[in-house]
Amino acid sequence: AKMDYSLLPYYFCQSTGVPEELFGNFFITGAPRNWFGYSNPKMDAAYLDMAATMDPAQQKKKAQAMEDILLADMVVAPLPVHTSNRQVWNYIHDVPITLTQYNWSKAERIWRD
């Protein structure tokens, strides 16, 4: 409750995969999922600039620059995401591959050989 974390293991989940969702939810001052209290005026300004950029290549560059800001501010240990793992037997076909478990499609078209 005091937001004085020494270590915060967390999976920054996304359902759309766009950089606006990741940064806007977790790394902007006062963001809805920013419960660890991260705040950096450079990040806040960079977010507004990146989100307003319409060219996908330029937006990617700006998002990568935002990652550099975060990496300078926080210690990060990348880990695998075990909850997005999906296995099926080889006789099961047309299982949809999605970005994360949060947007797995319905299974009406899955069939068994």
Buried (B, 14 or more C-beta within 10 A) or exposed (E): EEEEEEEEEEEEBBEEEEBBBBBBBBBBEEBEBBEEEBEBEEBBEBBEEBBEBEEEEEBEEBBEEBBEBBEEBEEEEEEEEEEBEEEEEEEEEEBEEBEBEEEBEEEEEEEEE
